Amino acid sequence: MGDQINRRMSCDLRSYHANALGMTGPQMMILMTLTELEEDGVPVNAVAKLMRVESGFITKQSKELEVSSSCAGNLT
């Protein structure tokens, strides 16, 4: 039960910070994942695997980040 509460609070906090920066929670997670990897040209499927989502979702979200200038094309 405590683990679920911690996860929920973490998700809420991440969404709060993402909204303050003008992005969504998943977009914030993409940026956090890219930061963690500390590499240029990270393959979309590598980010998707780490986030446990489909690569199409990462592609869509990363394109939205590029449009909003929050991401400078770090995915390949």
PDB file with one MODEL, atoms N, CA, C and O in Angstrom:
MODEL        1
ATOM      1  N   MET A   1       0.824  -1.195   0.000  1.00  0.00           N
ATOM      2  CA  MET A   1       0.000   0.000   0.000  1.00  0.00           C
ATOM      3  C   MET A   1       0.870   1.262   0.000  1.00  0.00           C
ATOM      4  O   MET A   1       0.618   2.191  -0.768  1.00  0.00           O
ATOM      5  N   GLY A   2       1.902   1.295   0.868  1.00  0.00           N
ATOM      6  CA  GLY A   2       2.790   2.450   0.929  1.00  0.00           C
ATOM      7  C   GLY A   2       3.519   2.681  -0.377  1.00  0.00           C
ATOM      8  O   GLY A   2       3.762   3.825  -0.760  1.00  0.00           O
ATOM      9  N   ASP A   3       3.876   1.591  -1.073  1.00  0.00           N
ATOM     10  CA  ASP A   3       4.566   1.701  -2.359  1.00  0.00           C
ATOM     11  C   ASP A   3       3.663   2.367  -3.398  1.00  0.00           C
ATOM     12  O   ASP A   3       4.122   3.182  -4.198  1.00  0.00           O
ATOM     13  N   GLN A   4       2.393   2.019  -3.378  1.00  0.00           N
ATOM     14  CA  GLN A   4       1.430   2.620  -4.307  1.00  0.00           C
ATOM     15  C   GLN A   4       1.268   4.109  -4.026  1.00  0.00           C
ATOM     16  O   GLN A   4       1.173   4.913  -4.954  1.00  0.00           O
ATOM     17  N   ILE A   5       1.235   4.471  -2.764  1.00  0.00           N
ATOM     18  CA  ILE A   5       1.105   5.881  -2.392  1.00  0.00           C
ATOM     19  C   ILE A   5       2.338   6.656  -2.854  1.00  0.00           C
ATOM     20  O   ILE A   5       2.217   7.756  -3.393  1.00  0.00           O
ATOM     21  N   ASN A   6       3.519   6.085  -2.643  1.00  0.00           N
ATOM     22  CA  ASN A   6       4.755   6.741  -3.090  1.00  0.00           C
ATOM     23  C   ASN A   6       4.782   6.933  -4.595  1.00  0.00           C
ATOM     24  O   ASN A   6       5.173   7.994  -5.080  1.00  0.00           O
ATOM     25  N   ARG A   7       4.364   5.903  -5.345  1.00  0.00           N
ATOM     26  CA  ARG A   7       4.327   6.014  -6.805  1.00  0.00           C
ATOM     27  C   ARG A   7       3.355   7.095  -7.250  1.00  0.00           C
ATOM     28  O   ARG A   7       3.651   7.870  -8.159  1.00  0.00           O
ATOM     29  N   ARG A   8       2.193   7.143  -6.605  1.00  0.00           N
ATOM     30  CA  ARG A   8       1.173   8.132  -6.968  1.00  0.00           C
ATOM     31  C   ARG A   8       1.667   9.547  -6.671  1.00  0.00           C
ATOM     32  O   ARG A   8       1.483  10.459  -7.477  1.00  0.00           O
ATOM     33  N   MET A   9       2.293   9.720  -5.512  1.00  0.00           N
ATOM     34  CA  MET A   9       2.817  11.039  -5.158  1.00  0.00           C
ATOM     35  C   MET A   9       3.928  11.464  -6.113  1.00  0.00           C
ATOM     36  O   MET A   9       4.016  12.632  -6.492  1.00  0.00           O
ATOM     37  N   SER A  10       4.767  10.520  -6.498  1.00  0.00           N
ATOM     38  CA  SER A  10       5.840  10.799  -7.442  1.00  0.00           C
ATOM     39  C   SER A  10       5.270  11.219  -8.789  1.00  0.00           C
ATOM     40  O   SER A  10       5.756  12.167  -9.406  1.00  0.00           O
ATOM     41  N   CYS A  11       4.243  10.517  -9.241  1.00  0.00           N
ATOM     42  CA  CYS A  11       3.590  10.831 -10.512  1.00  0.00           C
ATOM     43  C   CYS A  11       2.941  12.215 -10.454  1.00  0.00           C
ATOM     44  O   CYS A  11       3.066  13.000 -11.395  1.00  0.00           O
ATOM     45  N   ASP A  12       2.254  12.513  -9.360  1.00  0.00           N
ATOM     46  CA  ASP A  12       1.614  13.822  -9.196  1.00  0.00           C
ATOM     47  C   ASP A  12       2.651  14.938  -9.188  1.00  0.00           C
ATOM     48  O   ASP A  12       2.447  15.982  -9.808  1.00  0.00           O
ATOM     49  N   LEU A  13       3.757  14.722  -8.493  1.00  0.00           N
ATOM     50  CA  LEU A  13       4.812  15.722  -8.419  1.00  0.00           C
ATOM     51  C   LEU A  13       5.451  15.941  -9.786  1.00  0.00           C
ATOM     52  O   LEU A  13       5.722  17.076 -10.178  1.00  0.00           O
ATOM     53  N   ARG A  14       5.689  14.849 -10.508  1.00  0.00           N
ATOM     54  CA  ARG A  14       6.269  14.955 -11.849  1.00  0.00           C
ATOM     55  C   ARG A  14       5.324  15.731 -12.772  1.00  0.00           C
ATOM     56  O   ARG A  14       5.768  16.586 -13.538  1.00  0.00           O
ATOM     57  N   SER A  15       4.037  15.435 -12.700  1.00  0.00           N
ATOM     58  CA  SER A  15       3.056  16.134 -13.538  1.00  0.00           C
ATOM     59  C   SER A  15       2.993  17.615 -13.178  1.00  0.00           C
ATOM     60  O   SER A  15       2.868  18.467 -14.058  1.00  0.00           O
ATOM     61  N   TYR A  16       3.077  17.916 -11.901  1.00  0.00           N
ATOM     62  CA  TYR A  16       3.057  19.314 -11.447  1.00  0.00           C
ATOM     63  C   TYR A  16       4.238  20.077 -12.054  1.00  0.00           C
ATOM     64  O   TYR A  16       4.062  21.162 -12.608  1.00  0.00           O
ATOM     65  N   HIS A  17       5.433  19.508 -11.946  1.00  0.00           N
ATOM     66  CA  HIS A  17       6.622  20.167 -12.495  1.00  0.00           C
ATOM     67  C   HIS A  17       6.556  20.250 -14.016  1.00  0.00           C
ATOM     68  O   HIS A  17       6.946  21.261 -14.600  1.00  0.00           O
ATOM     69  N   ALA A  18       6.066  19.198 -14.656  1.00  0.00           N
ATOM     70  CA  ALA A  18       5.941  19.203 -16.119  1.00  0.00           C
ATOM     71  C   ALA A  18       4.995  20.313 -16.563  1.00  0.00           C
ATOM     72  O   ALA A  18       5.302  21.057 -17.494  1.00  0.00           O
ATOM     73  N   ASN A  19       3.857  20.427 -15.906  1.00  0.00           N
ATOM     74  CA  ASN A  19       2.898  21.474 -16.264  1.00  0.00           C
ATOM     75  C   ASN A  19       3.490  22.859 -16.071  1.00  0.00           C
ATOM     76  O   ASN A  19       3.234  23.763 -16.867  1.00  0.00           O
ATOM     77  N   ALA A  20       4.275  23.029 -15.024  1.00  0.00           N
ATOM     78  CA  ALA A  20       4.918  24.318 -14.779  1.00  0.00           C
ATOM     79  C   ALA A  20       5.898  24.672 -15.899  1.00  0.00           C
ATOM     80  O   ALA A  20       6.148  25.847 -16.169  1.00  0.00           O
ATOM     81  N   LEU A  21       6.451  23.641 -16.547  1.00  0.00           N
ATOM     82  CA  LEU A  21       7.389  23.852 -17.652  1.00  0.00           C
ATOM     83  C   LEU A  21       6.707  23.831 -19.014  1.00  0.00           C
ATOM     84  O   LEU A  21       7.370  23.958 -20.044  1.00  0.00           O
ATOM     85  N   GLY A  22       5.385  23.670 -19.025  1.00  0.00           N
ATOM     86  CA  GLY A  22       4.634  23.691 -20.282  1.00  0.00           C
ATOM     87  C   GLY A  22       4.682  22.388 -21.048  1.00  0.00           C
ATOM     88  O   GLY A  22       4.598  22.390 -22.276  1.00  0.00           O
ATOM     89  N   MET A  23       4.815  21.273 -20.346  1.00  0.00           N
ATOM     90  CA  MET A  23       4.825  19.972 -21.015  1.00  0.00           C
ATOM     91  C   MET A  23       4.002  18.979 -20.203  1.00  0.00           C
ATOM     92  O   MET A  23       3.534  19.289 -19.108  1.00  0.00           O
ATOM     93  N   THR A  24       3.833  17.790 -20.754  1.00  0.00           N
ATOM     94  CA  THR A  24       3.074  16.748 -20.067  1.00  0.00           C
ATOM     95  C   THR A  24       3.997  15.890 -19.203  1.00  0.00           C
ATOM     96  O   THR A  24       5.219  15.942 -19.338  1.00  0.00           O
ATOM     97  N   GLY A  25       3.399  15.108 -18.324  1.00  0.00           N
ATOM     98  CA  GLY A  25       4.168  14.184 -17.495  1.00  0.00           C
ATOM     99  C   GLY A  25       5.002  13.208 -18.314  1.00  0.00           C
ATOM    100  O   GLY A  25       6.186  13.026 -18.027  1.00  0.00           O
ATOM    101  N   PRO A  26       4.404  12.565 -19.344  1.00  0.00           N
ATOM    102  CA  PRO A  26       5.199  11.660 -20.177  1.00  0.00           C
ATOM    103  C   PRO A  26       6.353  12.362 -20.901  1.00  0.00           C
ATOM    104  O   PRO A  26       7.426  11.782 -21.064  1.00  0.00           O
ATOM    105  N   GLN A  27       6.137  13.595 -21.330  1.00  0.00           N
ATOM    106  CA  GLN A  27       7.217  14.331 -21.982  1.00  0.00           C
ATOM    107  C   GLN A  27       8.341  14.612 -20.993  1.00  0.00           C
ATOM    108  O   GLN A  27       9.518  14.555 -21.348  1.00  0.00           O
ATOM    109  N   MET A  28       7.977  14.913 -19.760  1.00  0.00           N
ATOM    110  CA  MET A  28       8.984  15.117 -18.720  1.00  0.00           C
ATOM    111  C   MET A  28       9.775  13.830 -18.487  1.00  0.00           C
ATOM    112  O   MET A  28      10.990  13.870 -18.290  1.00  0.00           O
ATOM    113  N   MET A  29       9.084  12.694 -18.509  1.00  0.00           N
ATOM    114  CA  MET A  29       9.760  11.403 -18.324  1.00  0.00           C
ATOM    115  C   MET A  29      10.737  11.125 -19.461  1.00  0.00           C
ATOM    116  O   MET A  29      11.810  10.565 -19.232  1.00  0.00           O
ATOM    117  N   ILE A  30      10.376  11.510 -20.682  1.00  0.00           N
ATOM    118  CA  ILE A  30      11.287  11.330 -21.812  1.00  0.00           C
ATOM    119  C   ILE A  30      12.555  12.143 -21.577  1.00  0.00           C
ATOM    120  O   ILE A  30      13.663  11.636 -21.751  1.00  0.00           O
ATOM    121  N   LEU A  31      12.394  13.398 -21.185  1.00  0.00           N
ATOM    122  CA  LEU A  31      13.562  14.238 -20.925  1.00  0.00           C
ATOM    123  C   LEU A  31      14.398  13.685 -19.772  1.00  0.00           C
ATOM    124  O   LEU A  31      15.627  13.714 -19.828  1.00  0.00           O
ATOM    125  N   MET A  32      13.740  13.185 -18.732  1.00  0.00           N
ATOM    126  CA  MET A  32      14.469  12.599 -17.604  1.00  0.00           C
ATOM    127  C   MET A  32      15.229  11.352 -18.049  1.00  0.00           C
ATOM    128  O   MET A  32      16.356  11.118 -17.612  1.00  0.00           O
ATOM    129  N   THR A  33      14.613  10.555 -18.916  1.00  0.00           N
ATOM    130  CA  THR A  33      15.267   9.341 -19.426  1.00  0.00           C
ATOM    131  C   THR A  33      16.476   9.704 -20.275  1.00  0.00           C
ATOM    132  O   THR A  33      17.534   9.087 -20.149  1.00  0.00           O
ATOM    133  N   LEU A  34      16.323  10.705 -21.143  1.00  0.00           N
ATOM    134  CA  LEU A  34      17.451  11.148 -21.975  1.00  0.00           C
ATOM    135  C   LEU A  34      18.590  11.689 -21.116  1.00  0.00           C
ATOM    136  O   LEU A  34      19.761  11.451 -21.411  1.00  0.00           O
ATOM    137  N   THR A  35      18.251  12.405 -20.068  1.00  0.00           N
ATOM    138  CA  THR A  35      19.258  12.938 -19.154  1.00  0.00           C
ATOM    139  C   THR A  35      20.004  11.804 -18.465  1.00  0.00           C
ATOM    140  O   THR A  35      21.225  11.844 -18.316  1.00  0.00           O
ATOM    141  N   GLU A  36      19.253  10.802 -18.052  1.00  0.00           N
ATOM    142  CA  GLU A  36      19.846   9.642 -17.378  1.00  0.00           C
ATOM    143  C   GLU A  36      20.807   8.909 -18.303  1.00  0.00           C
ATOM    144  O   GLU A  36      21.852   8.439 -17.853  1.00  0.00           O
ATOM    145  N   LEU A  37      20.477   8.802 -19.583  1.00  0.00           N
ATOM    146  CA  LEU A  37      21.312   8.075 -20.539  1.00  0.00           C
ATOM    147  C   LEU A  37      22.571   8.847 -20.905  1.00  0.00           C
ATOM    148  O   LEU A  37      23.578   8.240 -21.269  1.00  0.00           O
ATOM    149  N   GLU A  38      22.537  10.166 -20.817  1.00  0.00           N
ATOM    150  CA  GLU A  38      23.696  11.025 -21.087  1.00  0.00           C
ATOM    151  C   GLU A  38      24.370  10.719 -22.417  1.00  0.00           C
ATOM    152  O   GLU A  38      25.597  10.670 -22.494  1.00  0.00           O
ATOM    153  N   GLU A  39      23.587  10.516 -23.452  1.00  0.00           N
ATOM    154  CA  GLU A  39      24.123  10.250 -24.791  1.00  0.00           C
ATOM    155  C   GLU A  39      23.381  11.097 -25.813  1.00  0.00           C
ATOM    156  O   GLU A  39      22.228  11.469 -25.596  1.00  0.00           O
ATOM    157  N   ASP A  40      24.032  11.400 -26.917  1.00  0.00           N
ATOM    158  CA  ASP A  40      23.366  12.026 -28.051  1.00  0.00           C
ATOM    159  C   ASP A  40      22.908  10.928 -28.993  1.00  0.00           C
ATOM    160  O   ASP A  40      23.541   9.876 -29.078  1.00  0.00           O
ATOM    161  N   GLY A  41      21.817  11.165 -29.695  1.00  0.00           N
ATOM    162  CA  GLY A  41      21.342  10.212 -30.686  1.00  0.00           C
ATOM    163  C   GLY A  41      20.824   8.916 -30.090  1.00  0.00           C
ATOM    164  O   GLY A  41      21.103   7.842 -30.623  1.00  0.00           O
ATOM    165  N   VAL A  42      20.081   8.989 -29.003  1.00  0.00           N
ATOM    166  CA  VAL A  42      19.530   7.795 -28.368  1.00  0.00           C
ATOM    167  C   VAL A  42      18.398   7.245 -29.237  1.00  0.00           C
ATOM    168  O   VAL A  42      17.491   7.993 -29.601  1.00  0.00           O
ATOM    169  N   PRO A  43      18.434   5.947 -29.580  1.00  0.00           N
ATOM    170  CA  PRO A  43      17.357   5.364 -30.385  1.00  0.00           C
ATOM    171  C   PRO A  43      16.016   5.415 -29.650  1.00  0.00           C
ATOM    172  O   PRO A  43      15.942   5.209 -28.438  1.00  0.00           O
ATOM    173  N   VAL A  44      14.982   5.689 -30.402  1.00  0.00           N
ATOM    174  CA  VAL A  44      13.632   5.769 -29.842  1.00  0.00           C
ATOM    175  C   VAL A  44      13.278   4.478 -29.104  1.00  0.00           C
ATOM    176  O   VAL A  44      12.691   4.519 -28.023  1.00  0.00           O
ATOM    177  N   ASN A  45      13.636   3.333 -29.689  1.00  0.00           N
ATOM    178  CA  ASN A  45      13.264   2.058 -29.058  1.00  0.00           C
ATOM    179  C   ASN A  45      13.976   1.858 -27.719  1.00  0.00           C
ATOM    180  O   ASN A  45      13.455   1.148 -26.859  1.00  0.00           O
ATOM    181  N   ALA A  46      15.142   2.457 -27.518  1.00  0.00           N
ATOM    182  CA  ALA A  46      15.843   2.350 -26.238  1.00  0.00           C
ATOM    183  C   ALA A  46      15.091   3.123 -25.153  1.00  0.00           C
ATOM    184  O   ALA A  46      14.944   2.649 -24.027  1.00  0.00           O
ATOM    185  N   VAL A  47      14.618   4.322 -25.509  1.00  0.00           N
ATOM    186  CA  VAL A  47      13.836   5.119 -24.557  1.00  0.00           C
ATOM    187  C   VAL A  47      12.514   4.417 -24.262  1.00  0.00           C
ATOM    188  O   VAL A  47      12.087   4.347 -23.110  1.00  0.00           O
ATOM    189  N   ALA A  48      11.869   3.900 -25.304  1.00  0.00           N
ATOM    190  CA  ALA A  48      10.594   3.203 -25.126  1.00  0.00           C
ATOM    191  C   ALA A  48      10.750   1.996 -24.204  1.00  0.00           C
ATOM    192  O   ALA A  48       9.904   1.748 -23.344  1.00  0.00           O
ATOM    193  N   LYS A  49      11.824   1.260 -24.387  1.00  0.00           N
ATOM    194  CA  LYS A  49      12.057   0.080 -23.551  1.00  0.00           C
ATOM    195  C   LYS A  49      12.244   0.472 -22.091  1.00  0.00           C
ATOM    196  O   LYS A  49      11.687  -0.166 -21.198  1.00  0.00           O
ATOM    197  N   LEU A  50      13.029   1.525 -21.845  1.00  0.00           N
ATOM    198  CA  LEU A  50      13.247   1.981 -20.475  1.00  0.00           C
ATOM    199  C   LEU A  50      11.960   2.486 -19.823  1.00  0.00           C
ATOM    200  O   LEU A  50      11.746   2.299 -18.626  1.00  0.00           O
ATOM    201  N   MET A  51      11.109   3.126 -20.619  1.00  0.00           N
ATOM    202  CA  MET A  51       9.861   3.671 -20.083  1.00  0.00           C
ATOM    203  C   MET A  51       8.711   2.664 -20.128  1.00  0.00           C
ATOM    204  O   MET A  51       7.625   2.923 -19.609  1.00  0.00           O
ATOM    205  N   ARG A  52       8.963   1.518 -20.752  1.00  0.00           N
ATOM    206  CA  ARG A  52       7.951   0.459 -20.879  1.00  0.00           C
ATOM    207  C   ARG A  52       6.703   0.926 -21.623  1.00  0.00           C
ATOM    208  O   ARG A  52       5.570   0.704 -21.194  1.00  0.00           O
ATOM    209  N   VAL A  53       6.957   1.585 -22.761  1.00  0.00           N
ATOM    210  CA  VAL A  53       5.884   2.030 -23.651  1.00  0.00           C
ATOM    211  C   VAL A  53       6.267   1.680 -25.083  1.00  0.00           C
ATOM    212  O   VAL A  53       7.388   1.240 -25.340  1.00  0.00           O
ATOM    213  N   GLU A  54       5.346   1.873 -26.006  1.00  0.00           N
ATOM    214  CA  GLU A  54       5.605   1.622 -27.424  1.00  0.00           C
ATOM    215  C   GLU A  54       6.445   2.755 -28.011  1.00  0.00           C
ATOM    216  O   GLU A  54       6.324   3.904 -27.585  1.00  0.00           O
ATOM    217  N   SER A  55       7.287   2.436 -28.981  1.00  0.00           N
ATOM    218  CA  SER A  55       8.140   3.460 -29.581  1.00  0.00           C
ATOM    219  C   SER A  55       7.338   4.524 -30.330  1.00  0.00           C
ATOM    220  O   SER A  55       7.795   5.661 -30.449  1.00  0.00           O
ATOM    221  N   GLY A  56       6.161   4.179 -30.832  1.00  0.00           N
ATOM    222  CA  GLY A  56       5.306   5.176 -31.488  1.00  0.00           C
ATOM    223  C   GLY A  56       4.888   6.284 -30.531  1.00  0.00           C
ATOM    224  O   GLY A  56       4.765   7.445 -30.922  1.00  0.00           O
ATOM    225  N   PHE A  57       4.673   5.913 -29.278  1.00  0.00           N
ATOM    226  CA  PHE A  57       4.312   6.896 -28.257  1.00  0.00           C
ATOM    227  C   PHE A  57       5.472   7.862 -28.023  1.00  0.00           C
ATOM    228  O   PHE A  57       5.266   9.070 -27.907  1.00  0.00           O
ATOM    229  N   ILE A  58       6.688   7.327 -27.955  1.00  0.00           N
ATOM    230  CA  ILE A  58       7.873   8.169 -27.762  1.00  0.00           C
ATOM    231  C   ILE A  58       8.055   9.103 -28.949  1.00  0.00           C
ATOM    232  O   ILE A  58       8.357  10.283 -28.775  1.00  0.00           O
ATOM    233  N   THR A  59       7.873   8.576 -30.156  1.00  0.00           N
ATOM    234  CA  THR A  59       8.006   9.398 -31.366  1.00  0.00           C
ATOM    235  C   THR A  59       7.037  10.565 -31.336  1.00  0.00           C
ATOM    236  O   THR A  59       7.426  11.707 -31.583  1.00  0.00           O
ATOM    237  N   LYS A  60       5.778  10.285 -31.033  1.00  0.00           N
ATOM    238  CA  LYS A  60       4.747  11.333 -31.001  1.00  0.00           C
ATOM    239  C   LYS A  60       5.079  12.391 -29.946  1.00  0.00           C
ATOM    240  O   LYS A  60       5.029  13.590 -30.221  1.00  0.00           O
ATOM    241  N   GLN A  61       5.412  11.942 -28.754  1.00  0.00           N
ATOM    242  CA  GLN A  61       5.702  12.877 -27.667  1.00  0.00           C
ATOM    243  C   GLN A  61       6.980  13.683 -27.931  1.00  0.00           C
ATOM    244  O   GLN A  61       7.038  14.873 -27.623  1.00  0.00           O
ATOM    245  N   SER A  62       7.989  13.041 -28.496  1.00  0.00           N
ATOM    246  CA  SER A  62       9.235  13.762 -28.764  1.00  0.00           C
ATOM    247  C   SER A  62       9.048  14.806 -29.856  1.00  0.00           C
ATOM    248  O   SER A  62       9.668  15.868 -29.811  1.00  0.00           O
ATOM    249  N   LYS A  63       8.193  14.513 -30.843  1.00  0.00           N
ATOM    250  CA  LYS A  63       7.902  15.514 -31.883  1.00  0.00           C
ATOM    251  C   LYS A  63       7.209  16.720 -31.274  1.00  0.00           C
ATOM    252  O   LYS A  63       7.499  17.857 -31.647  1.00  0.00           O
ATOM    253  N   GLU A  64       6.293  16.481 -30.336  1.00  0.00           N
ATOM    254  CA  GLU A  64       5.624  17.589 -29.654  1.00  0.00           C
ATOM    255  C   GLU A  64       6.627  18.396 -28.830  1.00  0.00           C
ATOM    256  O   GLU A  64       6.521  19.620 -28.749  1.00  0.00           O
ATOM    257  N   LEU A  65       7.591  17.721 -28.223  1.00  0.00           N
ATOM    258  CA  LEU A  65       8.634  18.433 -27.474  1.00  0.00           C
ATOM    259  C   LEU A  65       9.499  19.287 -28.398  1.00  0.00           C
ATOM    260  O   LEU A  65       9.849  20.419 -28.062  1.00  0.00           O
ATOM    261  N   GLU A  66       9.838  18.743 -29.553  1.00  0.00           N
ATOM    262  CA  GLU A  66      10.642  19.513 -30.506  1.00  0.00           C
ATOM    263  C   GLU A  66       9.904  20.757 -30.964  1.00  0.00           C
ATOM    264  O   GLU A  66      10.501  21.828 -31.083  1.00  0.00           O
ATOM    265  N   VAL A  67       8.618  20.625 -31.221  1.00  0.00           N
ATOM    266  CA  VAL A  67       7.815  21.769 -31.643  1.00  0.00           C
ATOM    267  C   VAL A  67       7.810  22.841 -30.564  1.00  0.00           C
ATOM    268  O   VAL A  67       7.874  24.033 -30.864  1.00  0.00           O
ATOM    269  N   SER A  68       7.734  22.411 -29.303  1.00  0.00           N
ATOM    270  CA  SER A  68       7.712  23.378 -28.199  1.00  0.00           C
ATOM    271  C   SER A  68       9.120  23.828 -27.797  1.00  0.00           C
ATOM    272  O   SER A  68       9.274  24.576 -26.831  1.00  0.00           O
ATOM    273  N   SER A  69      10.143  23.384 -28.522  1.00  0.00           N
ATOM    274  CA  SER A  69      11.553  23.735 -28.287  1.00  0.00           C
ATOM    275  C   SER A  69      12.107  23.266 -26.948  1.00  0.00           C
ATOM    276  O   SER A  69      13.110  23.798 -26.474  1.00  0.00           O
ATOM    277  N   SER A  70      11.469  22.283 -26.337  1.00  0.00           N
ATOM    278  CA  SER A  70      11.982  21.737 -25.082  1.00  0.00           C
ATOM    279  C   SER A  70      13.040  20.682 -25.329  1.00  0.00           C
ATOM    280  O   SER A  70      13.783  20.325 -24.415  1.00  0.00           O
ATOM    281  N   CYS A  71      13.119  20.179 -26.547  1.00  0.00           N
ATOM    282  CA  CYS A  71      14.048  19.095 -26.866  1.00  0.00           C
ATOM    283  C   CYS A  71      14.711  19.432 -28.185  1.00  0.00           C
ATOM    284  O   CYS A  71      14.047  19.874 -29.123  1.00  0.00           O
ATOM    285  N   ALA A  72      15.977  19.232 -28.262  1.00  0.00           N
ATOM    286  CA  ALA A  72      16.714  19.596 -29.471  1.00  0.00           C
ATOM    287  C   ALA A  72      17.015  18.388 -30.347  1.00  0.00           C
ATOM    288  O   ALA A  72      18.097  18.310 -30.929  1.00  0.00           O
ATOM    289  N   GLY A  73      16.090  17.452 -30.455  1.00  0.00           N
ATOM    290  CA  GLY A  73      16.280  16.313 -31.334  1.00  0.00           C
ATOM    291  C   GLY A  73      17.300  15.305 -30.853  1.00  0.00           C
ATOM    292  O   GLY A  73      18.145  14.876 -31.639  1.00  0.00           O
ATOM    293  N   ASN A  74      17.255  14.911 -29.592  1.00  0.00           N
ATOM    294  CA  ASN A  74      18.212  13.954 -29.048  1.00  0.00           C
ATOM    295  C   ASN A  74      17.853  12.507 -29.350  1.00  0.00           C
ATOM    296  O   ASN A  74      18.624  11.604 -29.025  1.00  0.00           O
ATOM    297  N   LEU A  75      16.701  12.269 -29.964  1.00  0.00           N
ATOM    298  CA  LEU A  75      16.304  10.912 -30.306  1.00  0.00           C
ATOM    299  C   LEU A  75      16.587  10.653 -31.781  1.00  0.00           C
ATOM    300  O   LEU A  75      16.494  11.562 -32.607  1.00  0.00           O
ATOM    301  N   THR A  76      16.934   9.405 -32.108  1.00  0.00           N
ATOM    302  CA  THR A  76      17.168   9.058 -33.509  1.00  0.00           C
ATOM    303  C   THR A  76      16.181   8.004 -33.933  1.00  0.00           C
ATOM    304  O   THR A  76      16.202   7.566 -35.083  1.00  0.00           O
TER     305      THR A  76
ENDMDL
END
